Amino acid sequence: MERTVIHRTEHTRVVSAPAQVVYDLVADVTLWPAVFGPSVYVRHLERDERSEVFEIWAQVNGKVTSWTSRRVLDPARRYVSFRQQRSFAPVTSMAGSWLLRELPDGRTEVVLRHRFSVEDDAPAAVEALLTALDRNSGEELAALARVAELGHPVADVVFSFTDVVPITGGAAAAYDFVNRADLWAERLPHVSRVRLTEDEPGVQDLEMDTVTADGSAHTTRSVRICHEPSWIAYKQHVLPKLLTGHSGLWTFTDGPEGPVATARHTVALNPATVREVLGEQATLADARAFVREALGRNSLTTMTHAAAHTGEDSQVSAA
């Protein structure tokens, strides 16, 4: 019987921020798609105060891949260990840890370790995974530093909001409306051009031009994960100046009080551009309100048109 070869990597970065601030960003995986460039969507399967199991979709060497991981959190030590329960070929095992060391000068050393094995220890597969880990780990550590070093409470910079629309015509029809984004230029008033490709079933690349309330045009590009018939998650890659990250989730459910469509946004603000975009007197609070209104308006427009497309009226609520 051949011995499994375990490969190990370690990536470190010193972040000019308190260890607790950095730990909180590492510990909350729901923020990762808005903070970490490679992450697209995270869906919890189990969760309590000290452990969690989640499915994650992320870009690995240019391709969207998913796996399931279990993490154990130790806030006292500021240590998080992880192990993949379901990996993606040719990976046969993947585990590791985040360790945050508080330095005497108030900065934090972040140590990210991985250990993995691949089928038959194929050299090409090992090299490809090492390349992906180097790229993604470096991007993730840089993103942690970018957010933690802003000098603002994380909750003021990274936040989520949700809008809900009843869809009495049926959740499945609303899902289909959002899934068929290739038709949005014909169906939505704020969309002027769409280019949608789906090289792999359920994984879409969406580029579109939208028009805001003030008449200005914007081009956005997103990767979307479509899980028929209940949810569509997306990660925006081409961002407006106010944002360093934006992820979203559409959900479509047939509940006891009738079908509803829900749009949830998680965004990371760029404080350095607030005054440039909104004026010299603008504050972070102004930026949060502006982003919430602009993104919420577009998603509500999409959902109300989806409701109209089912042939039924609906009423809008916000949460």
C-alpha positions in Angstrom: 0.0 0.0 0.0 1.4 3.3 -1.1 1.9 6.0 1.6 -0.1 9.2 1.1 2.1 12.2 0.5 1.1 15.3 2.5 2.2 18.6 1.1 2.4 21.7 3.4 2.3 25.4 2.8 2.5 28.4 5.1 1.7 32.0 4.3 2.1 34.9 6.7 1.4 38.6 6.8 1.7 41.3 9.5 -1.4 43.4 9.7 -1.4 46.9 11.3 -4.6 46.2 13.3 -5.6 44.6 16.6 -5.7 40.8 16.6 -9.4 40.7 17.6 -10.4 42.8 14.6 -8.5 40.4 12.2 -9.8 37.3 14.0 -13.4 38.5 13.6 -13.0 38.8 9.9 -11.5 35.3 9.6 -14.2 33.8 11.9 -17.2 35.1 10.0 -17.2 33.2 6.7 -20.5 35.0 5.6 -18.4 38.1 4.9 -15.8 36.2 2.8 -17.4 36.7 -0.6 -17.4 40.5 -0.1 -13.9 40.6 1.5 -11.9 37.8 -0.2 -11.5 38.0 -4.0 -11.5 34.2 -4.7 -14.7 33.5 -2.6 -18.0 33.5 -4.4 -20.6 32.1 -2.0 -20.7 30.4 1.4 -23.7 28.3 2.6 -23.8 27.0 6.1 -24.9 23.4 6.6 -24.3 23.3 10.4 -23.3 26.0 12.8 -22.9 26.7 16.6 -20.6 28.9 18.7 -17.4 26.8 18.3 -17.8 24.8 15.1 -19.4 25.0 11.6 -19.8 23.1 8.4 -20.3 25.0 5.2 -20.2 24.6 1.5 -18.1 27.2 -0.3 -17.8 28.2 -4.0 -14.5 29.9 -4.9 -12.4 30.5 -8.0 -9.3 28.2 -8.1 -6.9 28.7 -11.0 -9.6 30.6 -13.0 -12.4 28.1 -12.4 -15.3 28.1 -10.0 -15.0 25.1 -7.7 -16.9 24.0 -4.6 -16.1 22.0 -1.5 -17.4 21.4 2.0 -15.4 22.3 5.1 -15.7 21.8 8.8 -14.1 24.5 11.0 -13.4 24.7 14.7 -13.1 28.1 16.2 -11.1 29.0 19.3 -11.6 32.7 20.0 -9.5 32.7 23.2 -6.4 31.6 21.3 -7.6 33.4 18.1 -7.1 30.1 16.2 -9.3 28.5 13.6 -8.7 25.0 12.2 -10.4 23.6 9.1 -10.7 20.3 7.2 -12.4 19.7 3.9 -15.1 17.0 4.3 -15.8 17.0 0.5 -12.9 18.0 -1.7 -12.7 18.6 -5.5 -10.7 16.3 -7.8 -7.8 15.7 -7.8 -7.6 16.8 -4.2 -7.9 13.8 -1.8 -7.5 15.8 1.4 -7.1 19.4 2.5 -6.8 20.8 6.0 -5.1 23.7 7.8 -5.4 26.6 10.2 -5.5 30.3 10.8 -3.4 31.5 13.7 -3.4 35.2 14.8 -0.5 36.3 17.0 -0.8 39.6 18.8 2.5 41.5 18.5 3.8 43.9 21.2 3.3 47.0 19.0 -0.4 46.3 18.5 -0.1 44.7 15.1 -1.1 41.1 14.3 0.9 38.4 12.6 -1.5 36.2 10.5 -0.3 32.7 9.8 -2.3 30.6 7.3 -1.3 27.0 6.9 -2.5 24.3 4.5 -1.7 20.6 4.2 -3.1 18.6 1.3 -2.8 15.4 -0.8 -3.8 14.7 -4.4 -4.6 11.6 -6.4 -1.4 9.5 -7.0 0.6 12.5 -5.9 0.7 13.6 -9.5 3.4 16.3 -9.9 1.3 18.4 -12.3 -1.7 18.4 -9.9 0.5 19.2 -6.9 2.1 22.1 -8.8 -1.3 23.5 -9.8 -2.6 23.3 -6.3 0.5 25.0 -4.9 0.1 27.7 -7.4 -3.6 28.2 -6.5 -2.8 28.2 -2.7 0.0 30.8 -3.2 -2.3 33.0 -5.2 -5.5 32.7 -3.1 -3.7 32.8 0.2 -1.8 35.9 -0.8 -5.0 37.6 -2.0 -6.9 36.6 1.2 -4.1 38.0 3.5 -4.0 41.2 1.5 -7.8 41.5 1.8 -7.7 41.0 5.6 -5.1 43.8 5.8 -7.0 46.1 3.5 -10.2 45.9 5.6 -8.7 45.6 9.1 -6.2 48.5 8.5 -8.9 51.0 7.5 -9.2 52.3 11.1 -13.0 52.0 11.0 -15.1 49.4 12.8 -15.6 46.5 10.4 -19.4 46.7 10.8 -19.2 50.3 9.4 -17.4 49.1 6.3 -18.7 45.6 5.6 -22.5 45.2 6.0 -25.5 43.4 4.6 -29.1 44.2 3.9 -32.2 42.4 2.6 -35.3 43.1 0.5 -38.3 40.9 0.2 -41.1 40.7 -2.5 -44.1 38.4 -2.3 -44.5 36.4 -5.5 -48.0 35.1 -5.7 -47.4 33.7 -9.2 -44.9 31.1 -7.9 -41.3 31.0 -6.7 -40.2 28.8 -9.6 -41.3 31.4 -12.1 -39.4 34.1 -10.2 -36.3 31.9 -10.1 -36.6 31.4 -13.9 -36.8 35.2 -14.4 -33.6 35.9 -12.5 -31.9 32.9 -13.9 -32.6 34.1 -17.5 -30.5 37.2 -17.1 -29.7 37.0 -20.8 -33.2 38.5 -21.3 -32.9 41.3 -18.8 -32.2 44.0 -21.5 -35.7 43.3 -22.8 -37.3 42.9 -19.4 -35.7 45.4 -17.1 -35.7 49.2 -17.5 -32.3 49.7 -15.8 -30.5 47.2 -18.0 -29.3 48.2 -21.5 -27.0 45.4 -22.5 -26.3 41.8 -21.3 -23.7 39.2 -22.1 -24.2 35.9 -20.4 -22.3 32.7 -20.8 -22.7 29.4 -19.0 -19.9 27.0 -20.0 -20.7 24.8 -17.0 -24.3 24.1 -16.0 -25.2 26.3 -13.1 -22.1 28.6 -13.3 -22.8 31.8 -15.2 -20.6 34.7 -16.2 -22.8 37.8 -16.5 -21.7 41.2 -17.9 -24.2 44.0 -18.2 -24.6 47.7 -18.6 -27.0 49.4 -16.2 -28.4 52.9 -15.9 -28.8 54.6 -12.5 -31.5 57.0 -11.4 -29.3 60.0 -12.3 -28.9 58.7 -15.9 -25.3 57.6 -15.5 -24.3 54.2 -17.1 -22.2 51.5 -15.3 -20.8 48.2 -16.5 -20.8 45.3 -14.1 -19.5 41.8 -14.3 -20.4 38.9 -12.0 -20.0 35.2 -11.6 -23.3 33.5 -10.6 -24.0 30.1 -9.0 -27.5 28.9 -9.9 -29.1 26.3 -7.7 -32.5 25.5 -9.3 -35.1 26.2 -8.1 -34.3 27.8 -4.8 -31.3 30.2 -5.0 -28.9 32.2 -7.2 -25.7 33.5 -5.6 -23.3 36.0 -7.3 -20.0 37.7 -6.8 -19.4 41.1 -8.6 -16.0 41.4 -10.1 -16.2 44.8 -11.9 -17.1 47.2 -9.0 -18.1 50.9 -8.7 -15.6 53.2 -7.0 -17.4 53.1 -3.7 -17.0 49.4 -3.2 -14.1 46.9 -2.8 -16.4 43.9 -2.6 -20.0 43.0 -3.4 -21.7 39.6 -3.2 -25.4 38.8 -3.3 -28.0 36.1 -3.0 -31.4 35.6 -4.5 -33.6 33.1 -2.8 -37.1 31.9 -3.9 -39.3 30.0 -1.4 -42.8 28.8 -1.2 -43.6 29.5 2.5 -46.8 29.0 4.5 -47.9 32.6 3.7 -47.1 32.2 0.0 -44.0 32.4 -2.3 -41.5 35.1 -1.8 -38.3 36.3 -3.5 -35.5 37.7 -1.3 -32.5 39.7 -2.4 -29.6 39.9 0.1 -26.5 42.1 -0.5 -23.2 42.0 1.4 -20.8 44.9 0.5 -17.4 46.2 1.5 -17.1 50.0 1.2 -14.0 51.8 0.1 -13.7 54.8 2.5 -11.0 56.4 0.4 -13.4 57.2 -2.5 -16.4 58.4 -0.4 -15.7 62.1 -0.8 -14.7 61.7 -4.5 -18.0 60.0 -5.4 -20.4 61.7 -3.0 -18.8 65.1 -2.3 -16.4 66.7 0.2 -18.9 66.6 3.1 -19.9 63.0 2.7 -19.4 60.5 5.5 -19.3 56.7 5.8 -22.9 56.8 6.9 -23.8 58.7 3.7 -22.0 56.0 1.7 -23.8 53.2 3.5 -27.1 54.9 2.8 -26.2 55.6 -0.8 -25.1 52.0 -1.5 -28.1 50.5 0.3 -30.5 52.6 -1.8 -28.8 52.1 -5.1 -28.3 48.4 -4.9 -31.6 47.8 -3.2 -33.4 49.8 -5.9 -32.0 47.7 -8.6 -32.7 44.4 -7.0 -36.2 45.5 -6.0 -36.8 46.5 -9.6 -35.7 43.1 -10.8 -37.9 41.3 -8.2 -41.0 43.4 -8.9 -40.6 42.8 -12.6 -40.3 39.1 -11.9 -43.5 39.3 -9.9 -45.2 41.1 -12.8 -43.8 38.5 -15.2 -45.7 35.8 -13.2 -49.0 37.8 -13.9 -49.5 38.7 -10.3 -49.3 41.9 -8.3 -47.0 42.0 -5.2 -46.2 44.4 -2.3 -42.7 45.2 -1.3 -41.2 45.1 2.2 -37.7 45.8 3.4 -35.8 44.2 6.3 
